[in-house]
Amino acid sequence: MSTDVSPRWFRDALGQVPEHRDIEVDGCRIHLRCWGADDRPGLVLVHGGAAHSGWWDHIAPLLARSHRVVALDLSGHGDSGRRDDYDMTVWAREVLAAAEAGGAGDTPLVIGHSMGGWVAATVGAHHGERLDGVVIIDSPLNDQPPEEARLRRRRQATKVYADREEAIGRFVTIPQQEVLLPYVRRHIAEESLRAVDGGWTWKFDPSMFGPRLLLRDLLPQLRCRAAFIRTEFGLVPPPMARQIDALLGHRVPIVELPDAGHHPMLDQPLPLVSALRMLLMQWALAGRSTA
């Protein structure tokens, strides 16, 4: 996969190759990756904008020790199909369909990063009775999803690279962050490319942006329990975290990942796994409840 030196835990995680499935939701093909025994509690991982399910390849196997884990490519991303229009409520239906088709049970837990946090919150607001809960990772409160804001400003097709290695070398996160573990970065970059006439280009649909309800307006509508993970150098500073806490009635865990950027799976993956495991254990001990 890579010439970068990677630690054993990372190699072991990628060695747990996911099961790949395709389903259809509202006339569009949706791609899934699945890990773990299907008799375990269900967990659905939702990537951010312009990302894909492969961003969880080194995270999901570490959560699959206790859960049936499903990661989907939202329409317009990864190996899923494209739509004429992209709406959070459609993406929310894709999450629920992925949970069912992937064996994640009737009441899965949904974890969403960045734009995926909007999707998770939308599922929780519209279909909360069908969830065990939602976890939102570093989604800002008062802005549109940061990945979509950049695409909306750019309004151009993704570039085609004649050389695959050149394309991998050009991979950056949206928004960019200073620290990326090289072995994680390379794996995600490799999974982000598709072959086209003339070379290689990124898999996401550059027109997948659209107007979104602010997270500030979504959070009070949640109909299930929730948790929020903020990163020290991400998009949710402490004052915003306090606003989130107030919007959620001061009864929802707000977890901080020290020394992590907006994309913690790329710079602090093991602390992210530890934080998620802690939340999963606490919720398992408490039993299923609604917010």
C-alpha positions as a Markdown table, in Angstrom:
| # | Residue | x | y | z |
|---|---|---|---|---|
| 1 | Met | 0.0 | 0.0 | 0.0 |
| 2 | Ser | 2.7 | 2.5 | 1.0 |
| 3 | Thr | 6.4 | 3.0 | 1.4 |
| 4 | Asp | 5.8 | 5.0 | 4.6 |
| 5 | Val | 6.7 | 3.3 | 7.8 |
| 6 | Ser | 3.4 | 2.6 | 9.6 |
| 7 | Pro | 2.8 | 1.3 | 13.1 |
| 8 | Arg | 1.6 | -2.3 | 13.8 |
| 9 | Trp | -1.8 | -1.2 | 15.0 |
| 10 | Phe | -2.4 | 0.6 | 11.7 |
| 11 | Arg | -1.3 | -2.4 | 9.6 |
| 12 | Asp | -3.4 | -4.7 | 11.7 |
| 13 | Ala | -6.4 | -2.5 | 11.2 |
| 14 | Leu | -6.1 | -2.4 | 7.5 |
| 15 | Gly | -5.6 | -6.1 | 7.5 |
| 16 | Gln | -9.2 | -6.4 | 8.6 |
| 17 | Val | -10.5 | -6.0 | 5.1 |
| 18 | Pro | -14.2 | -4.8 | 5.2 |
| 19 | Glu | -17.0 | -6.4 | 3.4 |
| 20 | His | -18.1 | -4.2 | 0.5 |
| 21 | Arg | -21.8 | -3.9 | -0.4 |
| 22 | Asp | -23.9 | -1.8 | -2.8 |
| 23 | Ile | -27.5 | -0.8 | -2.2 |
| 24 | Glu | -30.0 | 1.5 | -3.8 |
| 25 | Val | -31.5 | 4.5 | -2.0 |
| 26 | Asp | -34.0 | 6.8 | -3.8 |
| 27 | Gly | -32.7 | 5.6 | -7.2 |
| 28 | Cys | -29.0 | 6.1 | -6.4 |
| 29 | Arg | -26.4 | 3.4 | -5.8 |
| 30 | Ile | -24.8 | 3.7 | -2.3 |
| 31 | His | -21.6 | 1.9 | -1.4 |
| 32 | Leu | -21.0 | 0.4 | 2.1 |
| 33 | Arg | -18.0 | -1.0 | 4.0 |
| 34 | Cys | -18.8 | -3.4 | 6.9 |
| 35 | Trp | -16.8 | -4.8 | 9.8 |
| 36 | Gly | -17.5 | -7.0 | 12.8 |
| 37 | Ala | -20.1 | -9.7 | 13.7 |
| 38 | Asp | -23.7 | -8.8 | 12.7 |
| 39 | Asp | -25.0 | -9.9 | 16.1 |
| 40 | Arg | -23.4 | -7.0 | 17.9 |
| 41 | Pro | -24.9 | -3.5 | 18.5 |
| 42 | Gly | -24.9 | -1.4 | 15.3 |
| 43 | Leu | -22.7 | 1.6 | 14.6 |
| 44 | Val | -22.8 | 3.8 | 11.4 |
| 45 | Leu | -19.8 | 6.0 | 10.5 |
| 46 | Val | -20.5 | 9.1 | 8.4 |
| 47 | His | -17.6 | 10.9 | 6.6 |
| 48 | Gly | -17.3 | 14.6 | 6.0 |
| 49 | Gly | -17.8 | 16.5 | 2.8 |
| 50 | Ala | -15.6 | 15.5 | -0.2 |
| 51 | Ala | -14.4 | 12.5 | 1.9 |
| 52 | His | -15.5 | 8.8 | 1.8 |
| 53 | Ser | -16.0 | 5.7 | 3.8 |
| 54 | Gly | -12.3 | 4.8 | 3.5 |
| 55 | Trp | -11.5 | 7.6 | 6.0 |
| 56 | Trp | -12.7 | 5.1 | 8.6 |
| 57 | Asp | -10.6 | 2.1 | 7.4 |
| 58 | His | -8.2 | 2.4 | 10.3 |
| 59 | Ile | -10.8 | 3.4 | 12.9 |
| 60 | Ala | -13.7 | 1.0 | 12.2 |
| 61 | Pro | -11.8 | -2.2 | 12.9 |
| 62 | Leu | -11.0 | -0.9 | 16.4 |
| 63 | Leu | -14.6 | -0.2 | 17.1 |
| 64 | Ala | -15.7 | -3.5 | 15.5 |
| 65 | Arg | -14.5 | -5.4 | 18.6 |
| 66 | Ser | -17.8 | -4.5 | 20.3 |
| 67 | His | -20.0 | -3.4 | 17.4 |
| 68 | Arg | -21.2 | -4.2 | 13.9 |
| 69 | Val | -19.7 | -1.2 | 12.1 |
| 70 | Val | -21.0 | 0.2 | 8.8 |
| 71 | Ala | -19.4 | 3.1 | 6.9 |
| 72 | Leu | -21.1 | 4.4 | 3.8 |
| 73 | Asp | -20.2 | 6.6 | 1.0 |
| 74 | Leu | -22.9 | 9.3 | 0.9 |
| 75 | Ser | -24.2 | 10.0 | -2.6 |
| 76 | Gly | -21.8 | 12.2 | -4.5 |
| 77 | His | -18.9 | 10.7 | -2.6 |
| 78 | Gly | -16.5 | 7.8 | -2.8 |
| 79 | Asp | -17.8 | 4.8 | -4.8 |
| 80 | Ser | -21.5 | 5.8 | -4.5 |
| 81 | Gly | -23.5 | 7.3 | -7.4 |
| 82 | Arg | -24.3 | 10.9 | -7.9 |
| 83 | Arg | -27.6 | 12.9 | -7.8 |
| 84 | Asp | -28.9 | 16.0 | -9.4 |
| 85 | Asp | -29.4 | 17.6 | -6.0 |
| 86 | Tyr | -28.0 | 16.8 | -2.6 |
| 87 | Asp | -30.1 | 17.2 | 0.5 |
| 88 | Met | -29.4 | 16.4 | 4.2 |
| 89 | Thr | -32.7 | 14.6 | 4.5 |
| 90 | Val | -31.8 | 12.3 | 1.6 |
| 91 | Trp | -28.4 | 11.7 | 3.1 |
| 92 | Ala | -30.1 | 10.9 | 6.4 |
| 93 | Arg | -32.2 | 8.2 | 4.6 |
| 94 | Glu | -29.1 | 6.8 | 3.1 |
| 95 | Val | -27.6 | 6.4 | 6.6 |
| 96 | Leu | -30.7 | 4.5 | 7.8 |
| 97 | Ala | -30.7 | 2.3 | 4.7 |
| 98 | Ala | -27.0 | 1.6 | 5.1 |
| 99 | Ala | -27.6 | 0.6 | 8.7 |
| 100 | Glu | -30.3 | -1.9 | 7.7 |
| 101 | Ala | -28.5 | -3.3 | 4.7 |
| 102 | Gly | -25.2 | -3.5 | 6.5 |
| 103 | Gly | -26.5 | -5.5 | 9.5 |
| 104 | Ala | -26.2 | -2.6 | 12.0 |
| 105 | Gly | -29.6 | -3.4 | 13.5 |
| 106 | Asp | -32.8 | -1.5 | 14.1 |
| 107 | Thr | -31.4 | 1.2 | 16.5 |
| 108 | Pro | -27.8 | 2.0 | 15.4 |
| 109 | Leu | -25.6 | 4.6 | 16.9 |
| 110 | Val | -24.6 | 7.2 | 14.2 |
| 111 | Ile | -21.2 | 9.0 | 14.3 |
| 112 | Gly | -20.6 | 11.9 | 11.9 |
| 113 | His | -17.5 | 14.0 | 11.3 |
| 114 | Ser | -17.7 | 17.6 | 10.1 |
| 115 | Met | -20.3 | 17.7 | 7.4 |
| 116 | Gly | -21.2 | 14.2 | 8.5 |
| 117 | Gly | -22.1 | 15.7 | 11.8 |
| 118 | Trp | -24.9 | 17.6 | 10.1 |
| 119 | Val | -26.0 | 14.3 | 8.6 |
| 120 | Ala | -25.9 | 12.6 | 11.9 |
| 121 | Ala | -27.9 | 15.5 | 13.5 |
| 122 | Thr | -30.4 | 15.4 | 10.7 |
| 123 | Val | -31.0 | 11.6 | 11.3 |
| 124 | Gly | -31.3 | 12.3 | 15.0 |
| 125 | Ala | -33.8 | 15.2 | 14.4 |
| 126 | His | -36.0 | 13.4 | 11.8 |
| 127 | His | -35.6 | 9.7 | 12.9 |
| 128 | Gly | -34.4 | 9.9 | 16.5 |
| 129 | Glu | -36.7 | 7.1 | 17.6 |
| 130 | Arg | -34.8 | 4.7 | 15.3 |
| 131 | Leu | -31.4 | 5.5 | 16.8 |
| 132 | Asp | -29.5 | 4.6 | 19.9 |
| 133 | Gly | -27.9 | 8.0 | 19.7 |
| 134 | Val | -25.6 | 10.3 | 17.7 |
| 135 | Val | -22.1 | 11.5 | 18.1 |
| 136 | Ile | -21.0 | 14.7 | 16.3 |
| 137 | Ile | -17.2 | 15.3 | 15.7 |
| 138 | Asp | -16.1 | 18.9 | 15.4 |
| 139 | Ser | -19.0 | 20.3 | 13.4 |
| 140 | Pro | -19.2 | 24.1 | 13.8 |
| 141 | Leu | -22.3 | 25.6 | 15.2 |
| 142 | Asn | -23.0 | 28.7 | 13.2 |
| 143 | Asp | -21.5 | 28.1 | 9.7 |
| 144 | Gln | -22.3 | 26.0 | 6.7 |
| 145 | Pro | -20.2 | 22.8 | 6.4 |
| 146 | Pro | -16.6 | 23.9 | 5.8 |
| 147 | Glu | -16.0 | 21.4 | 3.0 |
| 148 | Glu | -19.0 | 22.6 | 1.0 |
| 149 | Ala | -18.1 | 26.3 | 1.5 |
| 150 | Arg | -14.8 | 25.8 | -0.3 |
| 151 | Leu | -16.5 | 23.9 | -3.2 |
| 152 | Arg | -19.1 | 26.5 | -3.5 |
| 153 | Arg | -16.5 | 29.2 | -3.9 |
| 154 | Arg | -14.5 | 27.1 | -6.4 |
| 155 | Arg | -17.3 | 26.0 | -8.7 |
| 156 | Gln | -15.1 | 24.0 | -11.0 |
| 157 | Ala | -14.6 | 20.4 | -12.0 |
| 158 | Thr | -12.0 | 18.3 | -10.1 |
| 159 | Lys | -8.6 | 18.3 | -11.8 |
| 160 | Val | -7.4 | 15.3 | -13.8 |
| 161 | Tyr | -3.8 | 14.2 | -13.0 |
| 162 | Ala | -1.9 | 12.2 | -15.6 |
| 163 | Asp | 0.2 | 10.5 | -12.9 |
| 164 | Arg | -1.4 | 8.7 | -9.9 |
| 165 | Glu | 1.6 | 9.5 | -7.6 |
| 166 | Glu | 1.3 | 13.2 | -8.5 |
| 167 | Ala | -2.4 | 13.1 | -7.5 |
| 168 | Ile | -1.6 | 11.3 | -4.2 |
| 169 | Gly | 1.0 | 14.0 | -3.5 |
| 170 | Arg | -1.6 | 16.7 | -4.1 |
| 171 | Phe | -4.1 | 15.3 | -1.6 |
| 172 | Val | -5.1 | 17.9 | 1.1 |
| 173 | Thr | -7.9 | 18.0 | 3.6 |
| 174 | Ile | -10.8 | 20.5 | 3.5 |
| 175 | Pro | -10.2 | 22.6 | 5.5 |
| 176 | Gln | -6.4 | 22.0 | 5.5 |
| 177 | Gln | -4.6 | 21.1 | 8.7 |
| 178 | Glu | -0.9 | 21.2 | 9.5 |
| 179 | Val | -0.4 | 17.7 | 10.9 |
| 180 | Leu | -1.3 | 14.5 | 9.0 |
| 181 | Leu | 0.1 | 11.1 | 9.8 |
| 182 | Pro | 1.8 | 10.2 | 6.5 |
| 183 | Tyr | 0.7 | 6.6 | 6.4 |
| 184 | Val | -2.9 | 7.5 | 7.1 |
| 185 | Arg | -2.7 | 10.4 | 4.6 |
| 186 | Arg | -1.4 | 8.1 | 1.9 |
| 187 | His | -4.0 | 5.4 | 2.4 |
| 188 | Ile | -6.9 | 7.9 | 2.3 |
| 189 | Ala | -5.4 | 9.6 | -0.7 |
| 190 | Glu | -5.2 | 6.3 | -2.6 |
| 191 | Glu | -8.8 | 5.5 | -1.7 |
| 192 | Ser | -9.9 | 9.0 | -2.9 |
| 193 | Leu | -8.9 | 8.6 | -6.5 |
| 194 | Arg | -10.7 | 7.1 | -9.5 |
| 195 | Ala | -9.4 | 6.4 | -13.0 |
| 196 | Val | -10.8 | 8.5 | -15.8 |
| 197 | Asp | -9.9 | 9.3 | -19.4 |
| 198 | Gly | -6.5 | 11.0 | -19.3 |
| 199 | Gly | -5.5 | 9.9 | -15.8 |
| 200 | Trp | -6.8 | 10.2 | -12.2 |
| 201 | Thr | -9.2 | 12.4 | -10.4 |
| 202 | Trp | -10.9 | 12.7 | -7.1 |
| 203 | Lys | -14.1 | 10.6 | -6.5 |
| 204 | Phe | -16.3 | 13.3 | -5.0 |
| 205 | Asp | -18.9 | 15.3 | -7.0 |
| 206 | Pro | -17.8 | 18.9 | -6.9 |
| 207 | Ser | -21.4 | 20.0 | -7.1 |
| 208 | Met | -22.5 | 18.2 | -4.0 |
| 209 | Phe | -22.9 | 21.4 | -2.0 |
| 210 | Gly | -26.3 | 23.0 | -1.1 |
| 211 | Pro | -27.9 | 25.2 | 1.5 |
| 212 | Arg | -27.9 | 23.6 | 4.9 |
| 213 | Leu | -29.8 | 24.2 | 8.1 |
| 214 | Leu | -27.4 | 25.5 | 10.7 |
| 215 | Leu | -26.3 | 23.0 | 13.3 |
| 216 | Arg | -27.5 | 25.6 | 15.9 |
| 217 | Asp | -31.0 | 25.0 | 14.6 |
| 218 | Leu | -30.6 | 21.2 | 14.3 |
| 219 | Leu | -29.3 | 20.4 | 17.8 |
| 220 | Pro | -32.5 | 21.4 | 19.7 |
| 221 | Gln | -34.5 | 19.1 | 17.4 |
| 222 | Leu | -32.6 | 16.0 | 18.4 |
| 223 | Arg | -34.9 | 13.1 | 19.4 |
| 224 | Cys | -32.2 | 10.8 | 20.8 |
| 225 | Arg | -29.3 | 11.0 | 23.1 |
| 226 | Ala | -26.2 | 12.7 | 21.8 |
| 227 | Ala | -22.5 | 13.4 | 22.5 |
| 228 | Phe | -20.1 | 16.0 | 20.9 |
| 229 | Ile | -16.4 | 15.6 | 20.3 |
| 230 | Arg | -14.4 | 18.8 | 19.7 |
| 231 | Thr | -10.8 | 19.0 | 18.7 |
| 232 | Glu | -8.3 | 21.4 | 20.3 |
| 233 | Phe | -7.2 | 22.9 | 17.0 |
| 234 | Gly | -10.5 | 22.3 | 15.1 |
| 235 | Leu | -13.5 | 24.4 | 14.2 |
| 236 | Val | -15.2 | 24.4 | 17.6 |
| 237 | Pro | -13.4 | 26.7 | 20.1 |
| 238 | Pro | -14.3 | 26.5 | 23.9 |
| 239 | Pro | -16.9 | 29.3 | 23.8 |
| 240 | Met | -18.7 | 27.5 | 21.0 |
| 241 | Ala | -18.5 | 24.3 | 22.9 |
| 242 | Arg | -20.3 | 26.0 | 25.8 |
| 243 | Gln | -23.0 | 27.2 | 23.4 |
| 244 | Ile | -23.4 | 23.7 | 22.2 |
| 245 | Asp | -23.7 | 22.5 | 25.8 |
| 246 | Ala | -26.4 | 25.0 | 26.5 |
| 247 | Leu | -28.4 | 24.2 | 23.4 |
| 248 | Leu | -28.3 | 20.5 | 24.4 |
| 249 | Gly | -29.6 | 21.3 | 27.9 |
| 250 | His | -26.3 | 20.8 | 29.8 |
| 251 | Arg | -26.9 | 17.1 | 29.7 |
| 252 | Val | -24.8 | 15.8 | 26.8 |
| 253 | Pro | -21.1 | 14.8 | 27.0 |
| 254 | Ile | -18.7 | 17.3 | 25.4 |
| 255 | Val | -15.4 | 15.6 | 24.9 |
| 256 | Glu | -12.2 | 17.4 | 23.9 |
| 257 | Leu | -9.4 | 15.7 | 22.0 |
| 258 | Pro | -6.1 | 17.4 | 22.9 |
| 259 | Asp | -3.6 | 18.3 | 20.2 |
| 260 | Ala | -6.0 | 17.3 | 17.5 |
| 261 | Gly | -6.9 | 19.2 | 14.3 |
| 262 | His | -10.3 | 19.2 | 12.6 |
| 263 | His | -9.6 | 15.8 | 11.1 |
| 264 | Pro | -8.7 | 13.7 | 14.2 |
| 265 | Met | -8.6 | 10.4 | 12.2 |
| 266 | Leu | -5.7 | 11.9 | 10.4 |
| 267 | Asp | -3.6 | 13.2 | 13.2 |
| 268 | Gln | -4.9 | 11.6 | 16.5 |
| 269 | Pro | -6.7 | 8.4 | 15.5 |
| 270 | Leu | -6.0 | 6.4 | 18.6 |
| 271 | Pro | -7.2 | 9.2 | 21.0 |
| 272 | Leu | -10.3 | 9.4 | 18.8 |
| 273 | Val | -10.9 | 5.7 | 19.1 |
| 274 | Ser | -10.4 | 5.9 | 22.9 |
| 275 | Ala | -12.9 | 8.7 | 23.2 |
| 276 | Leu | -15.5 | 6.8 | 21.1 |
| 277 | Arg | -14.9 | 3.6 | 23.1 |
| 278 | Met | -15.5 | 5.5 | 26.3 |
| 279 | Leu | -18.8 | 6.9 | 25.0 |
| 280 | Leu | -19.9 | 3.5 | 23.7 |
| 281 | Met | -19.1 | 1.9 | 27.1 |
| 282 | Gln | -20.9 | 4.6 | 29.1 |
| 283 | Trp | -24.0 | 4.3 | 26.9 |
| 284 | Ala | -24.0 | 0.5 | 27.0 |
| 285 | Leu | -23.9 | 0.6 | 30.8 |
| 286 | Ala | -26.6 | 3.2 | 30.9 |
| 287 | Gly | -28.9 | 1.3 | 28.5 |
| 288 | Arg | -30.8 | 2.8 | 25.7 |
| 289 | Ser | -32.4 | 6.2 | 26.6 |
| 290 | Thr | -33.8 | 9.2 | 24.7 |
| 291 | Ala | -32.7 | 12.8 | 25.1 |
